[in-house]
Amino acid sequence: MGTPEFAVPCLDILLKNNYNVVAVVTAPDKPAGRGQELKESAVKKFAIEKGIKILQPEKLKDEKFIEELKGLKADLQIVVAFRMLPEVVWNMPLLGTYNLHASLLPKYRGAAPINWAIINGETETGVTTFKLQQQIDTGNILFQEKVKINETTTAGELHNELMRVGAELILKSVKVIESKNYELKQQDDSLIVHAPKIFKETCKIDWRKSCDEIYNLIRGLSPYPGAYTEFNDAPIAIGGNLQTLKIFSSVKEKVNHKATNGLLTTDGKTFLKAACADGFINLKELQLQGKKRMSVEEFLRGYKFLDNCSFV
């Protein structure tokens, strides 16, 4: 059971190791893009290539879906980046239902564990396999594998590494579940850290914060959904417009200064930096609304800031 690209290597590694995957359960096709054409999930596309039966229920409690699922007589269900399952589904197979989560549970329970680990400045995270129970991300742990986060790691890079390590952990988990020789460990609730869904307000940069906080926010939201800031392209008195600028890559510069938070400094050619609480954030890759993603040098060739312009 899974939907996005993150789940595909887990399905692939089980097939390559000769496990009989009787079906894939994935999200219904959704309209996407300007033409609003129906788009298939990454898991569905892969399952079609491999000739696997595909189920796409709108509602997971739908009686027809439940009967079809029972008819498969699966011994085990593996969940990777899917929806919250009702008990009638997760309690169905003889060997249970196991989930792969992109954190070291109980740290970063929730929808966006990869983003929040970087936003919060963690130096390590990992993947966890656990047996599903009623409350989300609370089940007893089977295995965990740690992954380091360095000073420059972005959410996109961490996603790809956890996707690779997670597939290996799924294979290890399925093998040991098959052997029936394993122990589950209860989560320590005193270590809980939450990783809620990322909303637009999460992504806006607050220039009153420190270099580290802003730098980590940019890394933790790159390449998607992207940290952003706003500025007026001219004084409001002469009809200036509020522009939105996404920042994908930056370098932090910790120095004492007396500049107003958000104040921009640039030579108009090679660098653009904004003041924050304890230094400056040098922008490296960015995207002005309605334009493509580009380097700061490319951006400055086509855009000139007025004196004393600030991000807000």
Secondary structure as GFF3:
##gff-version 3
##sequence-region A 1 312
A	DSSP	three_ten_helix	5	7	.	.	.	ID=ss1
A	DSSP	alpha_helix	8	16	.	.	.	ID=ss2
A	DSSP	beta_strand	24	25	.	.	.	ID=ss3
A	DSSP	beta_strand	30	32	.	.	.	ID=ss4
A	DSSP	beta_strand	37	39	.	.	.	ID=ss5
A	DSSP	alpha_helix	42	50	.	.	.	ID=ss6
A	DSSP	beta_strand	54	55	.	.	.	ID=ss7
A	DSSP	alpha_helix	63	72	.	.	.	ID=ss8
A	DSSP	beta_strand	77	80	.	.	.	ID=ss9
A	DSSP	alpha_helix	87	90	.	.	.	ID=ss10
A	DSSP	beta_strand	97	101	.	.	.	ID=ss11
A	DSSP	beta_strand	107	109	.	.	.	ID=ss12
A	DSSP	alpha_helix	113	119	.	.	.	ID=ss13
A	DSSP	beta_strand	124	131	.	.	.	ID=ss14
A	DSSP	beta_strand	141	148	.	.	.	ID=ss15
A	DSSP	alpha_helix	155	179	.	.	.	ID=ss16
A	DSSP	three_ten_helix	189	191	.	.	.	ID=ss17
A	DSSP	beta_strand	193	194	.	.	.	ID=ss18
A	DSSP	alpha_helix	200	203	.	.	.	ID=ss19
A	DSSP	alpha_helix	211	220	.	.	.	ID=ss20
A	DSSP	beta_strand	227	232	.	.	.	ID=ss21
A	DSSP	three_ten_helix	236	238	.	.	.	ID=ss22
A	DSSP	beta_strand	242	254	.	.	.	ID=ss23
A	DSSP	beta_strand	264	266	.	.	.	ID=ss24
A	DSSP	beta_strand	272	276	.	.	.	ID=ss25
A	DSSP	beta_strand	279	288	.	.	.	ID=ss26
A	DSSP	beta_strand	294	295	.	.	.	ID=ss27
A	DSSP	alpha_helix	296	302	.	.	.	ID=ss28
###
